[in-house]
Amino acid sequence: MAEANFFEKVYQVAIQIPYGRVTSYGAIAKYLGAAGSARMVGWAMNASGKKENVPAHRVVNRKGLLTGKHHFQGTNLMQQLLESEGVEVIEHQIQNFETLFWDPMTNLPPL
């Protein structure tokens, strides 16, 4: 049951990511007080396909790579969703990642 609760917390952070911005698995984990749990955030994003309104496409790895792209239907759906929001992606890498990066630690109130 603890895993389900963690996943729900991840989703609550993910839905706050603004349109056209991205964050990382690790940034969400750190915000939730579980800095070593980036992989669990990734699992939550993978499972988020069953949840409406969770913008899993806006969560990438710490280098701006679309490492979760294989969990989306279609060959390039994650990239297409990001590009529809104005995010440039070249060879699975978000361009201007530092500029587009949204940090929950500085943008959300403390837990």
N, C-alpha and C positions, 0 to 999 in steps of 0.2 A: 504494500500500500504506500510505503514511503516514496517509491519510484513514481507512482502516479501523481502524488502531491508535488514532487520535484518537477515533473513534466508540466503540470498546471502552472507552476511558478515561471517556468521557462516561457510558456505560451503568453503569460501576462506581460512579460518583458517584450517578447517578440512583437506583440500587437502594438507596442508603443513606437516601434522603429518607423520613422517618417518615410513617406513616399520619396523615392529617389535616393535614399540613404541605405547604408549597410552597416552591420556590426559583425562581430566574430563570436564563435562558440565560446571561446575563452573569456571574452568580455562579459557575456551573459553569466557564465559560471562565476566569475569574480564578483559581479554585482550580487549574485544570490548567496555569496559567502561560501562558495564551494570552488575556489580557484583551481583546484586540480581536476575538475569535472567537466572539462570541455567536451570530452567524448560523450558523456551522458547528455549534454545539451544537443549534440549531434544526433543521438538516438531519439531524443524528444522531437527534434525537427523532422526526422524520418517518420516518426509516428504521427506527426501533425497533419498528414494527409487526411486523417479521419476528422480533423477539426476544421471548422469554417473560420475564415478571417484570420488565420495565422500566416503571416507572410514569410514562410520558411525560405523563400528565395532571397530574402534580404540578409540571411545569416550565412557567412562564409568563413573560411579559415583565417588565421591571423595574418596571412600574407595577401589576402584578397583573392584567393583561388576558389573557384566554384567546386569544391571537393564533394559537395552533396548532390551534384547535378544528376548522378545516376539514379537518384531516388524520385526524380520527377518523370512523369509520363512524357513520351516523345524524346527525340534525340537532343534537343536544345531548349527545352521548355524553361529551365531556370534562367538561362541566358536571355531568352526572349522576354521573359517577365521583367528582368532587370532593365533590358534595353527599352522596353515600353515605358519605363519610368525615367528614361534619360541617362541611365548608367551605361557607360561604354565598357564593353568586354572584348578583349582580344586574346585569343588562345586560352580561354577559360580564366583569364586574369582580369580583375577589375582595374580599370585605368583610373588614376587619381584617387587611389584607395584612401590615402591619408586625408584627403579633402572630404570624401564622401562618408568616412567612418563616423558612426554615431556611437558614442560611449554611454552605456546606461549609467555608469558611475557618476558622470557629470550631468546627465540629462534627466535622471529620475530621482525622486526623493529616496533617502536611505530607507532600507527595510527595517 
